[in-house]
Amino acid sequence: MKMELIQESLAQWGELSIYTASGQVFELHSGDTTFDTSSRVIRFTSADAKYIIDGDAVDVVKMHYSHPEK
């Protein structure tokens, strides 16, 4: 998946879950995530670590609803 699509989706939703080709799952937030399009990496910070991941190795993006409709 193109990382530009992930960047656009994060700007729209503010929070995303991403699933990488290696099977890892990360939660991205617009306030602590940056996209380096020249190096093709996504950088973000969690509560306990800083991450740099291959921006084009994301297979699935989940845009979840905070309050599902009933």
Secondary structure, DSSP 4 states (H G I P E B T S, - for coil): --HHHHHHHHHHHSEEEEEETTS-EEEEEGGGEEEETTTTEEEEE-SS-EEEEETT-EEEEE---SS---
